[in-house]
Amino acid sequence: MSRGISFPGESTPAICAPTPLDVSLSGAEPSPKGQHTVFDKLLDRHTGETPWQKIPWHDPDFSRRMLREHLSQAHDAASRRAEKIERHLDWIHRVVLKGRPARVLDLGCGPGFYTGGLTLLGHRCMGIDFSPASIAYAQEHKAGTFQLGDLLTVDYGNDYDLAMLIYGELNAFAPEDAKYIIGKAYAALKPGGTLLLEVHTPEAVEREGTQPPTWYTVRDGLFSDAPYLCLEESSFKDGRAVTDYYVIDTATGALTQYTTMLQAYTDAQYRALLADFADYETVISLDGESEDPYLFVITARKP
Ligand SMILES: C[S@@+](CC[C@H](N)C(=O)[O-])C[C@H]1O[C@@H](n2cnc3c(N)ncnc32)[C@H](O)[C@@H]1O
């Protein structure tokens, strides 16, 4: 991935002369009157406030490509690598569930790494996600019960000992939706049941929103099966990080925009979100000991 542009040899004019590229970009043709090229669209892009947006996890093609990222053992981008997840499962089983068989609700379960792992440790688990490819993968490869559904509308069931929403996904919901999901999780827990959230620190959200603009090219990536150029631009305002991805198909010049948002919460705001719960506690990370630069864990109990 290239970051920024530098001008080597600014003090040595001999190598400074511009070199015209012998290529034609379909998006770069002079625009016939009244017709927008990809560059006009980029110049006219909207950078003000917009309604809350998420990447299209639930789109069948996007979810198929995202599943590749979940399963990759080369990075931790969509789900953590297996070895890290094993440590998390051990901590949840031993410390949160005290090694006793429990009913577990895994909200935004992805391909079921946690639902499946906790099921193998003797718990009765339900994983819910609206990514069709992830749920199909989980149903085929993982132990436990899985349901395809939107956390905002699907019925969670009830009588759970533990409800969890991990890997920072709570911050990716509009604040009113996050509050609504917490309320649904509360209703799904039995009295004495535990809510486990893995959330972003406010500093991590600010860092996300203040990244310098960047770009990269791929022949086949998360946003398309065809080669594309992705221009990435972030902003941070009022505790909200917004990242726009401008994806340009290199064959046709067609531009597609994707946006993700993250909401920062202070400690007081997290506590207010969980006001109906008792025993609010924070833990350094999902394995209980190693520091994570972006995320931490909150547990709270339904009275
Ligand atoms: C960062 S991934 C984490 C997946 C999984 N918890 C893990 O750690 O392996 C977030 C997950 O939340 C799911 N998700 C996001 N918004 C959702 C919604 N409104 N309803 C259901 N699932 C959602 C996505 O499809 C994705 O699988």
The ligand as an SDF file (V2000), in Angstrom:
LIG
                    3D

 27 29  0  0  0  0  0  0  0  0999 V2000
  -15.8290   -7.5130   13.4510 C   0  0  0  0  0  0  0  0  0  0  0  0
  -16.8820   -8.8230   13.0070 S   0  0  0  0  0  0  0  0  0  0  0  0
  -16.6780   -9.9060   14.3950 C   0  0  0  0  0  0  0  0  0  0  0  0
  -17.1750  -11.3040   14.1720 C   0  0  0  0  0  0  0  0  0  0  0  0
  -17.0130  -12.2440   15.3630 C   0  0  0  0  0  0  0  0  0  0  0  0
  -17.6260  -11.7400   16.5610 N   0  0  0  0  0  0  0  0  0  0  0  0
  -15.5450  -12.5210   15.6230 C   0  0  0  0  0  0  0  0  0  0  0  0
  -14.9510  -11.8520   16.4740 O   0  0  0  0  0  0  0  0  0  0  0  0
  -15.0030  -13.4220   14.9530 O   0  0  0  0  0  0  0  0  0  0  0  0
  -18.4960   -8.0870   13.2950 C   0  0  0  0  0  0  0  0  0  0  0  0
  -19.6580   -8.9780   12.9270 C   0  0  0  0  0  0  0  0  0  0  0  0
  -20.8710   -8.2860   13.2540 O   0  0  0  0  0  0  0  0  0  0  0  0
  -21.8190   -8.5770   12.2610 C   0  0  0  0  0  0  0  0  0  0  0  0
  -22.8440   -7.5240   12.2520 N   0  0  0  0  0  0  0  0  0  0  0  0
  -22.6600   -6.1970   12.0680 C   0  0  0  0  0  0  0  0  0  0  0  0
  -23.8400   -5.5490   12.1210 N   0  0  0  0  0  0  0  0  0  0  0  0
  -24.7950   -6.4880   12.3370 C   0  0  0  0  0  0  0  0  0  0  0  0
  -26.2060   -6.4440   12.4520 C   0  0  0  0  0  0  0  0  0  0  0  0
  -26.9000   -5.2890   12.3700 N   0  0  0  0  0  0  0  0  0  0  0  0
  -26.8690   -7.6020   12.6580 N   0  0  0  0  0  0  0  0  0  0  0  0
  -26.2010   -8.7940   12.7170 C   0  0  0  0  0  0  0  0  0  0  0  0
  -24.8570   -8.8950   12.6080 N   0  0  0  0  0  0  0  0  0  0  0  0
  -24.1700   -7.7510   12.4210 C   0  0  0  0  0  0  0  0  0  0  0  0
  -21.0230   -8.6340   10.9720 C   0  0  0  0  0  0  0  0  0  0  0  0
  -21.7010   -9.3420    9.9540 O   0  0  0  0  0  0  0  0  0  0  0  0
  -19.7510   -9.3300   11.4560 C   0  0  0  0  0  0  0  0  0  0  0  0
  -19.8210  -10.7110   11.2850 O   0  0  0  0  0  0  0  0  0  0  0  0
  1  2  1  0
  2  3  1  0
  2 10  1  0
  3  4  1  0
  4  5  1  0
  5  6  1  0
  5  7  1  0
  7  8  2  0
  7  9  1  0
 10 11  1  0
 11 12  1  0
 11 26  1  0
 12 13  1  0
 13 14  1  0
 13 24  1  0
 14 15  1  0
 14 23  1  0
 15 16  2  0
 16 17  1  0
 17 18  1  0
 17 23  2  0
 18 19  1  0
 18 20  2  0
 20 21  1  0
 21 22  2  0
 22 23  1  0
 24 25  1  0
 24 26  1  0
 26 27  1  0
M  CHG  2   2   1   9  -1
M  END
$$$$
